[in-house]
Amino acid sequence: MDKRTDMAIELSNGSRRSNGKIVRTDIDLDENTAKRYGKAPGKYITIECDAVKTADRDYYKRLSNAIGDVVDELGGKASNVLVVGLGNPKLTADSLGSKVFDRLVVTRQFESAETQISGICPNVMGVTGIESFDVIKGVCERVSPDLVIAVDSLASATTGRIASAFQVCSSGITPGSGVSNHRMRLNRESLGCQVISLGVPLVVYASTIISEAVGDAEVSGDISDLIVTPKDIDFLVEECADVIAAAINRTFCSF
């Protein structure tokens, strides 16, 4: 059964190192490997930690710092950062981007800010009638960021990674790819600046759960296309948004 996932860690091996409860895995996908997996070539770094799932808030700062270190590493020394909250704010499992946007510390309005941070939440075409890419492209043309951070909910092929595997990718993101609703890709070629994506799995396909339970069995199309999210998704998305927003704010704001 093909893995339906946004997570490079579920498709390819990489170098792993751990620091307490936090495990970092670095994966570099070259052109050939990326094509085989249907991904974009680039660096995919995953920070795994179960602090959110276990509600261990005392560990959140360490988790945020670990994610922030990766954002800083892949984003370079950006001085003008645009954070994009992707997804549909009205769908809980897809609202991660908007909730991170709500927690973002914006500084572009302050001339004295060492790093200008701005943010947008373009919603989805089904709600606005406008492709999110078109909104983001238009803002980039006016704001001229040197780094775009696209935040979105992801899909995993492993239920154990829900709300516990934070992936940062150097080659941008194709919104909706995890739920087979592919839109225009956000990357350097399309936006004219460095783009990194940041997200965490909040959904899995029903076929993934069946496969984990009974192995590679034949699954009917109606069932396999169902997308499943945990019953405590309200809590998980709020906590993951706290962690991700803190990672971005601490990376680019001196407070």
Disulfide bonds with the S-S distance in Angstrom:
none
